[in-house]
Amino acid sequence: MTNRIVTILSIAVLAWFIAVPAWATPTGCNNIYTTDITDEGSTILYLFGDWGSNKYDDGHFFGISYGLMDWMEIGGTYRLTENSDFQSDPFFDIKVRYDFSNCDDPDSDWGHSGAIAFGLDNITGNEDENGSMIPYVAYTHLWSSDFRGHAGYSLEEDNTGLFFGFDTPAGDAILKWDWMQTNDGSDWITAFGFDIPVTIFDTDLGFCTFLTFPSNDNESEVWYVEFTYEFD
């Protein structure tokens, strides 16, 4: 319990030094949504940020995700400081998943070979300041061994678009790549990254990082970093 409290407080202090744009925290790949669900009864705390964006002022965010059922997660994000781009309103998200089949591979890191998920992201009571709600659908398939493919469609107002990607284990890490349409299909962003477990303050954490490459010359490459802490 002491280690848990120290870890949570340490993440809170670090949050003041990490800047990110505004979105909520459903589980996913790099930039895209997937069918992954937080384990039932588990809570995940997120500390995430990016560097290099020419679109957003600095900000500081916490996120949380909770496995309400084995097929549903809920979550939210809160900006700790206001800036010219966004207000300090909470953002919420919800996702439900249906598994088509269970995975028979005992060496697989994932428990389903095919699943579909429906979700709502960026749920906020202040759409004028924070943007519209984002409905989406995602499909995940375990193609061979531990190689997963993802595809889906985002229905954000004035910014609908396709997305797809993949992830695969490599030792202790999980390598990730994804591609998504932006600006209502006019542009796209691709991202390369990985997840790996780390230990801080004798507590196991997750570490994720990726780099984005936009097709629009007016947008900059962005380096993204995230720490996660999961507990029951």
Secondary structure as UniProt FT lines:
FT   HELIX           2..15
FT   TURN            16..17
FT   STRAND          43..51
FT   STRAND          61..69
FT   TURN            70..71
FT   STRAND          72..79
FT   STRAND          91..102
FT   TURN            106..107
FT   STRAND          112..123
FT   HELIX           127..130
FT   STRAND          134..144
FT   TURN            145..146
FT   STRAND          147..154
FT   TURN            157..158
FT   STRAND          161..170
FT   TURN            171..172
FT   STRAND          173..182
FT   TURN            183..186
FT   STRAND          187..200
FT   TURN            201..202
FT   STRAND          203..214
FT   TURN            217..218
FT   STRAND          222..231
//
